Amino acid sequence: MLNPYLEKNLYAQSVQPILIEFDLNKFAQTMGQIMGLRLPIIDKIPGFGFASLGPVTPEIIKVINGLPGVRIVHANLQARALQEPSGPADWWPTSQSRNMLEAELAFREGFTGEAVKVGVTDTGVDVGHPQLQGIEWYSTIDWPVREVFDEVGHGSHVASTIGGRLYNSPTGIMVEGVIRARLVSVKCLGRGIGTGFNSEIINAMATCYDKGCQIISMSLGGDEPQGGVEADPICRMVSTLTQRGVIVVVAAGNSGPEADTINSPGVSPDALTVAAIDKTGKVASFSSRGGSKYKGKPDVAAPGVLIYSGTSQTSSMAVQQPQAGYGYTAISGTSMATPHVAGLIALLKQKYPNMTTARFKEIMAAKGPVHNPATGFGVPRWSFFN
């Protein structure tokens, strides 16, 4: 079948890139037929039944849709990193913001997350940054060229917030990630502005899974779910990973304060969707809200305003705030809130290996405040789960 969005927009362009979802049992056979058509294959993700093609005509899309073994043909849309412009220098260092989730309490009890692998699907990572040395890294951006370095800085900031080493920044401000876990960075957003195709994002999620990640942090988002939540390819991938035991933590988005502004993949019922709050616990004005359209979202909230942490030393972000010190910056967004929650879940996974997305939500519903469309069940804290 055609994704409802693609069906509606089939003739909107003379050619367009597509993302094909296969019956897993027929992947090889159907891919063989597609290869026989001599079409521009960009990505193959056989373990999850996806492949992407470069721009093809509506007529070719119809042919592919009719092949046995093809489940859904999606448009290969783009998503982006979610951050807000920096404000005044009232920064919130990660050495302090992590304590809103009681990370230090977990450390004192002997849980640091070191036994857990966390995947970061983002703009890549600066492996030479003093907070991030030793991180495992990959890239799924192969179109139009292969990209490796974090030229944006967003992914390095997210990784530093999750598991950056305890470090004294050039300004003398102490920074430290929520955990000391083994991080896997997979670059799927780039092109100088932090965008990536659905196929690249799904491939990054698959790479995290293949590398043994139990948690995936996704500080990214697109627009309305393509064809609805049930048909959207990234939402479908979130559901598949959740069924396989992975906890997927997703940014709510920065389109607030209006209601029903959370988009894909934050709207996925299987995602753990995170809103942003400031030092006082007040929801950020930019943080996307839930509402009548996607009830139950967001799930939780975490620090996401002027978070001061490391960033890529080769990015423009590294020098946009000279007063922050080279290789450091303070930025805002639900992108910054998401890694805080991913880090806390890694701590919980070390103590409770059988922790699942559903169990996490159950405990938050019991221990947190009454759900609201701005901050969900509130800030998750280590003590809630003891």
N, C-alpha and C positions, 0 to 999 in steps of 0.2 A: 504494500500500500504506500501511497504518498503521504508524508506528514501533512496534516491539514494546512499548515502555513505554506509549505512548498506548493501544494496543489493550488492554493489561492494565488500564489505569485509565480506560477510556472512560466508565464510568458512576460513577466515584468522586465526580464533582461534577455538578451539574445543568447548569452551563455552565463552559467553560474556554477560555482563549486558546490559539490554535494558530499554528503556523508551517508554511507550505506550501512544499514544494520542487517545482519544475516542470521539465519538459523545456524546455531553453532555447529550442528551436525553436518551442515552442507556448505560450510565456509570454503573449504578447499575446492570443491566441485564448482561452486558458483564463481569464485575468484578466477578459476581457470577460464570460464566463459567470458568474464569481463576482460581478462588479459588477451583473449582471442580477438576482442573488438579493438585492440590497440588503443586503449583509452589512457589518459594521463593519471596513473595511480600515484598518489602522494604518500599516503600512510596505510599500513595494514596492522590491525590489532586483533589477531586471530583468537587470543584467549578470551576476548569479550565480544567477538563477532562484529567488529566494525572495520570499515575501510573508507578512505576518502579519495575523491577524484578532483583533479583540477577542473577549471571551467568547461562545462559541456552544454550542449543544446537541449532544449525541451524535448526534442524528438529522441535523443539518446537517453534522457532521463526516463522517458516512457518505456523504452526498450529494457533498460536495467530493471525498472519496476516490475516488468513482466517475467523476469528470470526466476526459475524455481530456486528456493532458498533465500530469496530477498524478503526480509520481514517489513522493513520501513526504509524509504528513501527520505532523508532529511536535507534541508538546506544547510550548508556549512557556514553558519553565521559566526560572528566574532564576539568575544567577551573582553573585559578590560580589568585592569587593576583598579582598586577602589580606595582612593585617598583624597583628602581635602587639602587646599592650600594652607600653609602654616600661618599661625596667628602670632600674637605677642609672646615674648620669651618667658611665659609662666609654664615651664616645661615640667613634665611628669616622667622622671627617669624610670626605666624598667625595674631597677633595684627597689623602687618604692611601689610602683603600680602592681607588681606581682603579689604584693602582700594583701591587696584587696581580696584576692582569691585564697589567701592563707597558705601560699606556697612555702613560706619559711617554716610554718608549723609542720608541714609534711616533711621537710628536710630534717627538722629536729627529731622526727619520729623514724628517720632512717630511710625515707622514700624520696629519691631524687630523680627518678625516671630513667636512670642509666640503662636499665634492662629493656627499654622500649624504643622502637623505631617510629619516628614521626616523619611523614612525607609533607613537603611544601611544594605546591604547584603554583608557580609565580613567575617573576621576571628573571629568575636565576639567582646566583649568589656570588659574592666576592670571596673566593677561597683564600685569598691572602689577607683578609681582614683579621686583626688580632682576636676578635671575638668568635670567628667562624673557622679557624684553621682545623683541618681534619674532617670537614663535612664531606659527605658523599654527594656527587652532583652529576646530572645528566641534562640533556636538552631534547625536546621533541619538535623544535621549530626547524623545519627543513624547507620552508617555502616562503619566499623565493630563494633564500640562502640559509645555510645552517648557522644558527646563532648560539653562542655559548656564554659570553660574558654578560653580567648584569649591568647593562648600560643605563637602566632606569633607576635602580637603587631600591625599589619597592620590595623586591624579593629578599634582599639582604637584610632589610629592616625587619621584615616579618620573621625571618630565620633567627635574627638576633634576639627578638622578643621571645620566641619559643625557647631557644636553647643556647643563646650566646654566652660565652664564658664571662665570669666575673672579671670586670676590667675597669680601670680608671681612665676615663676619656681625657683628651688633651686639655679640657677645661677643668679637670679635677672632679667631674661628676661621676659617681659610681653607677655602672650599668651592669645588669645581670639578667639573663633569660629566666623564664619560669622554671625550667628544668635543666638537667644535664643529660638529656637523651641523645641517642644517635640520630642525627638529622639526615634526610635524603631530600635534596633540592632537585626539582625537575623544572627546567625552564620551558614554559608553554606560552608565556606572554613576552612580547618584545617589540621589534620593529621601531624602536626609538621612543614609542609612546605607551608601551605596556598593553598591547592588544594581542589576541591569539584566536585562532579558529577553533570551533567546537572540536574538530578532530584532534588538534594539538593538545587541547585540554583533556580530552578523554584518553588520549595516548599517555599523557603525563600521569593521570590517575591509575592507569593500568601499570605503568612503570613502577609507581610507588607500591602497588600491590605485589608485583613480581619481585621487588626488592625486600619484601617482608614487613612493610609498614602496617602497623595496627591502627594508626590514626592518620588522616590526611587533612591538612589545613589548607583551605581554599579562600584566599582573600581576593576574590574576583567575582564578577557578575556580568550578565548581559542585560537584555531587555525582557519583555514579556516572554514566558516560556513558550517555545516554538510549538504551535499546535496544541497548547495546553500542557498541564503538568504531566499527564500520562504519556504524552507523545514526545515531549522535549528530550533530546538525546542525552544531555548532561544530567538531567533529573533521572532518567532511566539508568544511567551509569551509577549515580549515587545509590539508587535502590539495589542494584546488583551487588555493589560493594558491601552495602549494609547487610544483605543476605549472606554474604561471605564472612561476616564478622568484623568488618572494618568500620570505625567510627569516623564519619565525614563531617568536619566542622566548616561552616560556610558563613561568609560575611552577609549581613542582611542587606547591605547597600547604602548608598549615600544620597538617596532621593527624597528624604523626609523634608518637612514634618507631616506631609499629608498622609492620609490613610491609604492602605493597599498599594504601597510603593515598593514592596519587596519583589524582586524579579528572580529569574533563573540564575543559579540553581538553588538560591535560598528558599524558594517556595516549596522545594521538595519535602514531603512529609517525613522522609527518612533522613534528611539532613538535620544537623544540630546548628540552628541558625542564630547568629550572634549580633546583637545591637551594641551601640557604643554609648558609654557614659563618661562624665568628667570626674574630677577629683572629689566633688561633693556628692557623687552618686546620681546627678541629674542627667537625664538622657540628652544626648547631643541633638541639636536642632536638625543636623543633616541626616541623622540616623533614620533609615527607612522604617516605616511602620507597617504593622499588619492591619487587619480589618475584617470586614465581612467576606471578602473575596477569598483570602487564604487564612482561615481561622487557625489559631494555635501558633502563629508566627508573630514575632521571633520567638525562639525558645528561651534564650537567656541573654544577659548583657554583661559587658566587661569593659575595662578601661580602654578608651579609644580616642581621647582628646589630648593633643600635644604630647604624644608618647616619645620620649627621648631615648634613642638607641642607636646602634651602629647601622651603617648603610654602605653600599658599594663605594669604594674609594675612587673608582673610575667613572662614576656617574655624575650627572649634573646636580643630583640631590646632595652629593657630598660637599658641594661648595656653595649651595644656595643660602646657607646660614653660616657665615664665617664665624660668628660668635659661638656656634655650637661645637667648633673644632673639626678639623679635617677628618672625614670618614664618619661623621655623626650628624644626626639631624633630629628634629622633633616634628612629627607629622600627625595628622588626625585622620580618622576614618574608621568605618567598621572593619576595614582591613587590619587595623591595629588591635581591635578588640578580639578578633578571631584567634590569633596566635596565643593570646592569654588563655583562652578556653582550651585550645588544643594542648597546651602545656599542662594545664590542670588534669585533663583526661589522661595524659601520659603518667602522671603521678598516681592517679587512681588505677590505671591499668597495671602498674607495678604491684600495688597492694591487692587489687581485685582483678586477676587476669580474665575473669569471665564477664567483666563490665561490658555492657552493650549500649547502643544508642537508646533503646527502649527503656532499659533499666535506669540510665542516667536521667532521662526525662521523668520517669516515675518518682525518683527521689526528689528531683527539683520541684515537682508538683506537690509533694508532701511537705517539703521543708522551706520552700521559697514563698514569697508573697503570692496573692491571687494573681493569676495571669492577666497581663494587660498588653495591648497592641504596640506599646512603645518599648518595653523592656522584658517582655515575656514573664518568666518566673524569677527574674532578677539575677543578681550576681551569684554564680555557683561558688561555694566555699568548701574547702577541705573538710571542715568539721561537720558539714551536712552528711557526709558519707561514712563517718565513723560509727 
